[in-house]
Amino acid sequence: MNKPLPPITPETRPFWDGCASGELRYQVCGRCGTVQRLPRTRCASCHGDALEWRRSAGRGRILSHTTVYRAPTPAFRNDVPYVIALVDLDEGFRLMVNVAGGEQPGLAIGAPVDIGFRRVDGCVLPEALLAD
């Protein structure tokens, strides 16, 4: 059974194309400089349409995390336990990602992470790697 994959929309395609090429991208308003938390067609702050995509350095800190012990669907049966984290990236946007390696020493709120990538059922997804 295949895992459910994120939907790719015209607004999110640059993000997913970046993941496929090994880079983390985020959206910024070229008019007011607001970093968009979610990709969209208009700026959430000034409502302008001068949005641009930038490459992130892929560094951030864990805001929150949880360990999943019970698979939400049969597609994840062989993956449990796994860790999901909210990561605040240095550029001002947030990702919800799996933590590579699951539970491990150093996994804590505020822990520094780097964003890497892994292929899942033909899609390249970002994941958090605990930084040294």
C-alpha positions in Angstrom: 0.0 0.0 0.0 1.4 3.4 -1.0 1.6 6.2 1.5 -0.6 9.3 0.9 1.6 12.0 -0.6 1.2 15.8 -0.4 -0.9 17.3 -3.2 1.1 19.4 -5.6 -0.7 22.6 -6.6 0.4 25.5 -8.8 1.1 27.5 -5.6 3.3 24.7 -4.1 5.0 23.3 -7.3 8.2 25.5 -6.9 8.6 24.1 -3.3 8.2 20.5 -4.5 10.5 21.0 -7.5 13.1 22.4 -5.2 12.8 19.3 -2.9 13.3 17.1 -6.0 16.5 18.9 -6.8 17.7 18.9 -3.2 17.0 22.4 -2.2 14.5 23.9 0.3 12.6 26.8 -1.1 10.4 29.4 0.6 8.2 32.2 -0.6 8.8 35.9 0.1 6.9 39.0 -0.9 9.0 41.2 -3.2 7.0 44.2 -2.3 7.0 44.2 1.6 9.5 41.4 2.4 7.1 39.2 4.3 8.0 35.6 4.5 5.0 33.5 3.7 4.4 30.6 6.1 2.3 28.9 3.4 2.7 29.3 -0.3 -0.1 31.4 -1.9 -0.8 33.6 -4.8 -1.0 36.9 -2.8 1.0 38.2 0.1 -0.6 37.5 3.5 0.5 41.0 4.7 0.2 43.5 1.9 -1.9 41.4 -0.5 0.5 42.1 -3.4 1.3 39.6 -6.1 5.1 40.2 -6.3 5.9 36.8 -4.7 9.2 35.2 -5.3 10.9 31.9 -4.3 14.2 31.8 -2.5 16.5 29.1 -1.5 16.7 28.4 2.3 20.0 27.4 4.0 17.9 24.6 5.6 18.8 25.4 9.2 16.4 25.8 12.0 15.3 24.7 15.5 12.7 22.2 16.7 9.6 24.1 18.0 7.7 20.9 19.0 7.8 17.2 18.3 5.9 14.0 18.9 6.6 10.3 18.5 4.0 8.3 16.6 3.6 4.7 18.0 0.4 3.7 16.3 0.2 3.9 12.5 -2.5 6.3 11.3 -3.2 4.0 8.3 -1.9 0.6 7.2 0.5 2.3 4.8 2.6 3.4 7.8 2.5 0.1 9.7 6.2 -0.6 9.0 7.3 2.9 9.9 6.3 3.1 13.6 7.6 4.5 15.8 8.6 7.7 14.0 9.0 11.3 15.0 7.2 14.3 13.6 8.6 17.8 14.3 7.6 21.4 13.7 10.8 23.2 12.7 11.2 27.0 12.6 13.6 27.8 9.9 16.1 30.6 10.2 14.5 32.5 7.3 11.1 32.8 9.2 9.0 29.9 7.9 7.9 26.7 9.5 7.9 23.0 8.3 6.2 19.9 9.7 8.6 17.1 8.9 9.7 13.7 10.0 12.9 13.5 12.0 15.5 11.2 10.4 16.5 8.5 12.8 13.5 8.8 15.0 13.9 9.1 18.8 17.5 9.8 19.6 19.7 11.6 22.1 19.6 15.4 21.5 16.0 15.3 20.2 14.5 18.2 22.2 12.6 21.4 21.8 15.1 24.0 20.6 17.5 21.5 19.2 19.2 22.7 16.0 18.4 20.8 12.8 19.4 20.8 9.1 16.9 19.9 6.5 17.7 17.0 4.2 15.6 15.1 1.8 14.4 11.5 1.3 12.5 9.8 -1.5 9.1 8.2 -0.6 7.1 6.4 -3.3 8.5 8.6 -6.1 8.2 11.9 -4.1 11.1 13.8 -2.5 10.2 15.0 1.0 12.1 17.2 3.4 13.2 15.7 6.7 14.9 17.1 9.8 18.4 15.9 10.7 19.7 16.7 14.1 22.7 19.1 13.8 26.0 18.7 15.6 
